[in-house]
Amino acid sequence: MAPQSLSTPSIGIIMNGVSGRMGYRQHLLRSILAIREQGGVLLADGSRVQIVPMLVGRSIPKLRELAEKHGIEHYTADLDEALANPDFPIYADFLVTTARVDAIRRAIAAGKHIYTEKPTAESFEDALELARLARDKGVKNGVVHDKLYLPGFQKLRRLIDSGFFGRILSVRGEFGYWVFEGDWQAAQRPSWNYRSEDGGGIVSDMFAHWNYVIENLFGRIESVYARAVTHIPTRVDENGKQYEATADDAAYGIFEVENGVLVQLNSSWAVRVNRKELVEFQVDGTLGSAVVGLFGCRIQPRNATPKPVWNPDLKETHDYFADWIEVPDNDVYENGFKVQWEQFLLHVLEDAPYEFDLLAGARGVRLSEEGLRSSAEGRRIDLPPVTL
């Protein structure tokens, strides 16, 4: 179906890659359609602007199925046709990373505002070029920073802002789970994730996340030392065919932050979970500590810290887990993808402040790139500030 003209007040969004897991679940279903169902995005003056999506992809049958299922009028397999429509001023990209740069370049050239998943490119050079092209064209741009909007990290943000930690000393993080090899049980992630030639690798996948989490909560990263490894050398793909895993499936990183905070993060698709959540960070400070997940946050202030005395000849009977206090859910937390979409739409519609741009995305790509270089060269890599 060719895109049609829209009535106002509304804003059209070209959504490229919505047939994928993230594009469909988080961006189309839980964000854009949720905003549409609530009557549109709420402006500062109390009025609303409705959201009208246009689905773009390679398969018209798949697009048609999604469109009919969700009452969407506009879809096309022709990206250039979509970009030529002036009623759709925003281009949103949820493609695989290998296809992202070309599509965003074309969207910027067409004068579209850009909203994209991360990593924004396979190389820092390309990511920085996208940021420069957007600046020179004068289009607004945003990159998904979803983890900052999760309840656990919002609670952590409040703790930091309140001074709960005193001086933050260190952060230790564990992320990941066991992804089945695909032989006796199907893998939970697509096979391309484990082929570097197809853009796979946990460093390129997760270091872009860790960059924005660290820099927005603890400060700018000044250096990285990382070790990227492939623990599982062969896997079985969706067709039952064995293949060589050429991409890293685990990464162990140390990040030095500008204010002296040391951050250690383990990311792995070859680890069995022994924690409450997909990711957990322990933040230790002079006045208190916190253990933070996607949703939960437990704290231990200085004046409630136990005094461990270990005797190797006696079994420990103290329950140290019981010494932590759960931070209550004092707020209502909406889906983080939806909240960030609303902020970006207000940035486009009302010029509201918005900091998570393509330059921020480029910093994430640089951390991935330099993390891999650190692993290859076996040394710490300094990270000077990134400017356009």
N, C-alpha and C positions, 0 to 999 in steps of 0.2 A: 504494500500500500504506500503510495507516495504521500509525503507530508503535506498537510493542508494548512491554510491560514488559521490563526488563533484569534479568539476574542479576548478583550481585556476585562478586568485586570488579571493577567496571568503572565507566567514566564515559562518559556520552553527550554527543556534540557535534553540535549542529545546524549544518550547513554549507550556507550560502546562497550560490549562485552558482558551484557547482563545475563547471558546464558550460563556463565561460569558460576561457581559456588558463591564467591564473595559478591560478585556483581549482582546476582539475583537476591540472595538472602539478606545481606546487610544493606546494600545500597538501594535496590529497587523495592523489595518487599517491606523491609523494616524501616526504611528512611523515606524515600520519595513517595511511595504509596501511603505511608503513614501520615506524612505531611499533607498529602492530598485529602485523605480522609478527615483530617481535623479542620479542613476548610482552607488550607494554604498556610503560608508562613506569615506570622504576626509581625506587623511593622510597628515602629515606635509610636505612630499616631493612633494605633488601635485598629487600623484597617488590615485587611489580609490580601495577599497576592497568591492566586492559585498556581499549582505546579502542573505542568503538562509535559510528560515524558515522551521522547521519541526513541524507540529501541533500534539499535543498529547492530548488525551481526552478519555472519556469512550465510546462515541458513534461514531462508524465509519461512519454511515450515515451523522451525523452532520459535522464531519471532512471532509468527502468527498464533501459535499455541499460547505463548505467554501473553500476547496482546488480548486474545479472546478471554483468557482466564481472568485477567485483571482489569478488563474494560479500558484498554489502552487503544487509542485510535491510530497513532502514528508509529510506523515501523518501516525500515528499509534496509536493504543489503548494500546500498550505495552510499558510502561515507561522504563522498564529494557532494552528492545531492543533498544530504542532510546539512552539511556545512554551508551550503549556498542559501539555506532558508533563513531569512532575517528574523523570523518569529522565534527562533531557538538560539538565543545568544550565549548559552552555556554548553560547553563540551565536557562530558565526564568520561574518564577512561578507566576501564577495569580489565583491559586486555592482559595477556601474558607480557612480561617485561620486554621480551625480544621484539614485540610489535608496537610498543608504546611510543617510542621516540618519534617515529615517522608519523604516527597518527596525531600526536600533539603538535608537531611542527605544522602540519596541514591545518589544524584547528586554529593555531595562533595566526597563521597567514590569513585565515578567513576572518580574523578579528573576534574570535570567540573567547569568552572567559573560560579558564581551564580549572577543572577539579579532577584530581587523579589519585589513584592508588599509588602505593610505593612498592618497590623502589621506582623512582621516576625514570630511570635509565639503567643500562647495564654498565656504563662507565661514568666516572665523575665528569669527564670532559663533556659528554653528551648532556648530562644532567645540568651542568652549569650553563651550557649553550641554551637549553630550554628556558632557564631563568632569565637569561639575557634577552632572548627573543621576545619573551612575554613583557619584559620591562620596556624594550624598544617599541613594541607594538602598542603598549599602553593598556593591555588587558589584565584584568584581575585574575589571580590564580591561587589555588589552594591544593594542599597535599594532605591526605588522610593521616591524622595523628590519633587514632582511635583509642589507644590504651590510656591516654591522659584523661579520658572521659569516663573510665570505668570507676565504679564505686570505691574500690580499694585504693586506687591512686588519687581519687579526689579526697578521700579521708587523709591520705598521706600528705597531700598538698596543704590541708588545713593544719596538720600537725607541724609541718615545716614553718608555715606562716605564723603560727602561734608561738614559736620558739621552744616547743616541747623538747626538742633534741639537744638544745644548747648548741655546742659546736659539733656538727656532723663529722664523724671520723671515717666511716667506711660503709660500704653497701655490698652485700653478697646476694646474688640472685641465681635461682635455678629455674630453667624453663625446659619444657619438652615432655616427651613420652615415647614409648616403644612403638615404632611404626613397623607392622609386620612385614616380613620379607616378601610375602606374596606367594609362597609355595604352598604351605599347608593351611594358610589363612590369608584372605585378601588384605592387601595393604589399605590403610586409611587415607593415604595421600597418593595423588597421581604420580605415575612413574617419572614424568619429566622433572619432578623435584630432585631426582637423584642423578640427573644427567647434566653436566656443566654445559655441554653444547646446546642444550635446550633452555638454558637460563636457570638451571637448578642450583641448589646449594644453600645450606642453612645460614651461612654468613651473609650472602646477598639478600636472603629472605628476612633475617632477624636483626642484623646490625643496624638497618635503617630504622627499625623500631627502637632499639636500644639508644640510638643517637638522640632521638627527640625525647625519650623518657628521661635520659640522664641530663641533657642540657636544660630541659624545662623544670626539672625538680631539683637538681644538684649543682648545675653549672656547666660551662662549656668544657668539652673534652679537649685536653691538651696533648694527649698521647695515647697510643694503643699498643698493647702487646697481645698477640693472639696466636693460638694454635688451632688450625682447622684440620680435621681428620675425616677419613672415610672408614668408619668402623665396620660397616657391612659392605663388602666389596662386590657382591652379586645379589641381585634382586630379581623378582619375577613381575612382569608387567601385566596390564589389564587383559591381555590376550593369552596369558599363561606362558609367555616366552621369557626365558632367562636373559638378563642383560647385565652388562658391567655398570656398576654405579661409579660414575666418573666425578660426581660432585660430592662435596663434604656433607656429612650427615651429623656432625657435631663440631662445636667450636668452644674453646675455652679462652676467655678474654679478660685482660686487666686494663682498665681505663683510668687514667689520671685526670682529675678534674681541676679546673683553675684555682679553686679555693683549698686545695690539698686533700679533698676527698678521694679515696681509692675505691673504685668499683670493680668487683669481680663478678663475672657473669658466665655461667655455663649454659649453653644452648645445645640440645641434643634430641635427635630422633632415634636414639639408641640407648634410652635410659628408662628404667621401670620406675613408675611414680611412687614416691614415698613422701608425699606432702598433700596438703588439703586441696590445692588448686593447680591449674595448668602452669602458672608461674608464681613464684614467691620471692619477695625481696626482704632481706633483713637489713634494717638501717640502724646503725649504732651511733649514738652521740654521747656527749659528756653528761647530759642530764636525763637521758632516756633512750629506749630502743623501741622499734616497731617491726613486726612481721606482717607484710602486706601481700595480698593476693589480688586477683581480679575483683573480688567482691569483699572479702574480709580484711580486717585490720586489727591486730592485737598489739597492745603496748605494755611496756614495763618501765615505769619511771624510776629514777635513781633512788628515791627514798622507799621504794618497794622492791628493790633488787635483792635477791637472796645472796647468802655468803657461802658459796660452794667450798667444801673441804673434802677432797677426794682421798679415800683410803683404798688402795688397790687390793687390800686383803679382805675388804668387806663389800657386800653387795649394796649398791646405792638404793635407798628406799624413798628418797625425796622425789616427788612428782614435779619436775621443773616446768612442765607444760601448764600446770595449774597456776603458776605464778604470773601468767599473762592475762591482761584484761581486754576483753573484746570491745572495740569502739562501736557504739550503737549506730544504726541507720537513722540519723536525724533528718535526712533529706530524702526526697523522692528522686530516684535516679532513673532517667530515661535512657533508652538505647543510645550509646555514645556516638555511633555513626549518624543517627538522626540528629542529635544535638549539634554535631559539627556541621552537618549539612545546613541546618537552619542558620548557624552563624555565618557560613560562607554565603548563603543566599542574601542575608542582610548586608553583608559586605558588598555584594553586587548591586543590590537594590537601593541601599541607603548609604553606601560608603562607610559602613560601620567598621571599627578596627578589626584587623585580622592578621595574625602573625605567621600562620603556618603555610608559607608560600613555597614556590618552586626552589627558592634559594635554600630554605630549610630542608627541602627534599634532597637537594644536591649535597648538603652536608651529610645526610644519611648515606647517600651513595658513596661519598668519599670515605666514610668510616668503614663501609664494607670493602671497598677497594684496598684501603690501606691495611685493614685487618688481614686480608688475604696476602698482601705483600709482606706484612709482619711475619705471618706463618711461613711463607716461602723462604724468607731471608733469615728467620730465627732471631729477630731483633725488635726492639721498641721503635715505633715510628712516631715522630712528632707531628702534631696537627695544628698548623698556624690558622688564624681566623680566615674564613672564606668571605670574599667580597666579590661583587660584580664589577 
